[in-house]
Amino acid sequence: MKRDLRYFAWLRERIGTGHESIETDAATVADLIEELRRRDEAYAFAFSDTASIRAALDQDLVDLDAPLSDAREVAFFPPMTGG
């Protein structure tokens, strides 16, 4: 399925783009991360510490083990802080 990926903050800086569309058969967010890690060194570096990564599917926060189901957009970003 084609999915729009969005990267924010240091993830965007490490990968070198804030947005891309890809075809993937990944079942979960974690599977997608693993697929992205295998793409090249920039992705491997960006996704090296999954404890420091949060995700959203169609703008709803989810755990990394969440199924992608029919989500069209997957966003990755660092933990948020309040203030």
N, C-alpha and C positions, 0 to 999 in steps of 0.2 A: 504494500500500500504506500502511496505517496504521502509524505508528512512534511510539514513545514517545521523546521527547527530554528529556535531563537536562542542566542547566547548573550548573556549579560555580564557586565563588570569584567573581572580578570579572566573569566572563561572566554569572552569575546576577544580580549587582548591576546591570549595564548593561542587561540585557534586562528585568529586573523580575520574573522568575519562575524557579523552579528546575526546573520540569517542565511539559511540555505534550505532547499527542498531536496529530499532524497527519497528513493524507493527503499523500503525495508520490510522484512518479514519478522522483525523482532516482536516477541510476545509481550515483553514487559519493558519498563523504563531501564531497568538494569541490563537487560539483553541489548537494548539499543546503545547504552553506554559502552558495553563490551564491543559491539560492532564498530562504533566510532573510534574506540581506542586502537583498533587494528588498522585504521585507515592510514595514519602516519604519525610521526613523532609529536607533532603539535597537538593532536587529539589525545595521544597517550599521555602527554604531560598535563594537559588541561583536565583530564579525567582521572589522574593518578590517585587522588584522595577523595573517594566518593563520600566520606564523612563530612566533607566541606562543600557538598553540592546539594542543592534543592532542585525540585522539578515541579512543573505544572503541566497538566494536560488540558488544553482548551481553556486556559486561565484559571484552573482549579488546582490548588496545591495537592500533591500526592506523594506517597512514599516511593522509593526507588523500586520496590517490588510490585508496584501497581501495574495491572495489565494496560497495554496501550489501547486495546479494543478498537473503537472507531475514531479515536482522537485524531484530529487533523493537525493540531499544533502541539509541539512539545517544546517547552522552554526550560533552560538550565540557568541557574544563578547561584551565587553564594548565599549563605544564611543571612536572613534579614535581622536587623536589630531595631528595637523601638527607641523612642526618645522624646 
